[in-house]
Amino acid sequence: MSRASVAPFPTTANVLDDLRARIRTLESGQENSLAANDSRVHAVSLGASELDNALPWHGFPTHGLHEISGDTAATGFVLSLLARLSHAAAGAPVLWCQSGRDLYPPGLNAFGIDPNRLILAHGRTDTDILWALEEGVRSMALAAVVGRLVKVAPIAARRLQLAAEESGVPCLILRPKEAHAPAGTVLTRWRVTSVPAAKEKEAETPWKAHWQVELQRCRLSSQLAATANATSIDSRSWKVTRNMDSNNETGDLTVVAGLRDRPAEPPAGQDIAG
Amino acid sequence: MPVFATDRLSRLLARTSPARQQNNAAVPLVTVTSVQGGLRIAAANPAAQNAGVFPGQPLADARALYPALDVHPSTPGEDLKALDALAEACTRFTPWTAVDSIWGGGQSGMGGGQSGGLWLDVTGCAHLFGGEQALLDRLVSWLKDHGYEARAGLADTPGAAWALARFATRAGTPTASIPAGTAHDRLSALPVAGLRLDSATVEKLDRLGLRTIGDLISLPRGPLARRCGANVLKRLDQALGRQREPVSPRRPPPPHHARLMFAEPVGRTEDIAAGLDRLLDQLCAGLEAANQGVRQLELTLFRVDNSVERARIGTSRPVRDPAHLAYLFRDKIAELDPGFGIEVMMLAARRVDPLTASQMTAWQAGLDRQSQSGDAASTARLIDKLSGRLGARNVTRPEPVSSHIPERASRARPALGEAKENASNCDWSPPPRRPARPVQLLPQPAPIEVMAPVPDGPPVMFRWRRRQHHIARAEGPERIAPEWWHGTRGPKPQNVPRVRDYYRLEDNDGQRYWVFRDGLYRPDRPPVWYLHGFFA
């Protein structure tokens, strides 16, 4: 029996209790509602189970605001994500907003993106780009919205996050390497950088991209700690390769190794054997 | 407008010097032009004409008649510009306006370069003003309010209207009109100059004793054409409606338009928005009846100071949804300058396309927030909004071009326009075994300093933006030859693209670059290297 529904004359204590109860349900309910098994939240596999399992949705959520920073590797990571998001949204178009015009459509095939599905918007100012992002998120017609921005004010980020939560269109903010100040409220924050293909043979035939993917922040990760694969949440940084010459549709990422923050208990015997 | 040139000038003077405002019309004012070495009067205002000055008179004679004459140089170009602006402002009466091409040159027999004429096709517009006579009165008084003495003639044919405006009106009764079907009787009484003939022909006819149009009508046509030229007959037939006379409007009249007149001038943005809503409802009702949707829409605000403000929007597919169109206009309205107030608002659909009912339901589905994503209609609405604010050229869709030159291989097509079918018979899929392309391409290849151990081999180090990049891995070359059918057109030899050897490089930090050597290696010339793109 809920107190709110029966109390005919709400007293101060009643109201406070009621509010506390509601906050509690909201807090717990939100965690439940955004869990992977909730039908309202869709998640798209990142193509590597290690990355998927590090997220509470067991995949990349198709809503909310996400921030990816880094050099051109971050662009590549976003493009791989877009290919999967667009595929999951039955080929819905993708809006890409930035000020420059250096995105090269013929290069996107290698990521499994059909350039015909791309709408490019060029804004002169960050305000224009943020406006375009919000319009894109609210239009509900897109698979995803990407904005390349140096700076995002916390209020603007909050607006985008709310719009992206509500509409179910993920908004990805791509920030260059130089940016240090983190954006306000984001669902996930990634940092993707190029790494040299260390210790590999000089004459390696396929041209592979080597990225270091680091999940810097993820809301609701506390819920993940309660789940079974507790070991994987400690590993938040991976070295990932991607085959660039195959032109394959899905463009799978391959996790080579978790770089830092290795699991607390490594599989028995591995260190000794290695 | 019999004295347009001097009216324009005195308006200008009254604006610049307050002293002139008191007795502006009373000051004799003339413009002069230099003809055959001497200065002659080009135009004289009514006050000057009363003093005995007439166009064509030498300036010295005019000065002798009236020493205090206000003399200004004649500027036909400015006059024409002002006349054109006036034709634009007259679109408040009808969308179909034009400047009379018989302007200046002394051929009209009406004082040469001092008069100015406008065509207005008021077919179907008169009832908006309460009848044809009311429209004429309103037109003349509106022009008079703005300082232009005007005469107006209304008839079935342009030729008859021209004659009426000039020869059937007086200062007291500035308007004249012919009821349909009576052109013959009414024109007969007018002088032959009303047929838009040059002064030499008028003089010749005068010598023959043919003074009125009626005299000409009664004559046998054959001898008349032989003696006076076919032009007389042509003009006569045009005036009487026996021969069609097409006159081209300044701008083609819009297929659909709506107009709103305010009793009092308005200036607030909210009022304009409210007026726009009413206009949109009106326009969209008309479009629905015609099964059409708008692609380009233009809002025109007629300000009290006789100037015009415009705002345009475009849509990526035919629309007749007032709410969506109002949204597209929202930002534009705020930027319009209402000046001292707006008298008339006009909304004109400059371009329409068929929009059937089935497409309409798709639009309604797009309005539904619960509709599934990927809806083409919602995408179109988004593109409209984005293009409205960012500009049509800044919202693009990439388009493949069949070219091997990397910077030519794709083109940005404005998303607002429709895709040209079979414009480029190629798709995005790369040819087999072609090495990958970068994700970012510099708009201009950036020159780099390169160190290569072998002259025609890949670099081991390059310097870009004052940073050294040591190369850990290199792939290539991929040789891309210029398209020979483009290369020969360059005006200078260095503009002709040369063979490029592209290399994919990875430096010690793992960054991947796309560089090329411009031209084949030649021992006598140092190789030139460029950075062109970045791999992810």
Interface residues (C-beta under 8 A of the other chain):
Chain A: D71 T72 A73 T75 G76 F77 L79 A89 A90 G91 A92 P93 L95 R101 D102 L103 Y104 P105 P106 G107 L108 N109 A110 F111 D114 P115 N116 L118 I119 L120 A121 H122 G123 D128 W131 A132 E135 G136 S139 M140 A141 L142 A143 G168 V169 T193 S194 V195 P196 A197 E202 E204 W207 A209 H210 M244 D245 N247
Chain B: G366 R369 S371 S373 G374 D375 A376 A377 S378 T379 R381 L382 I383 K385 L386 R389 L390 N394 V395 T396 R397 P398 P400 P406 A409 S410 A412 A415 W428 S429 P430 P435 A436 R437 P438 V439 Q440 L441 L442 P443 A472 R473 E475 R504 E506 D507 N508 D509 G510 Q511 R512 G533 F534 F535 A536
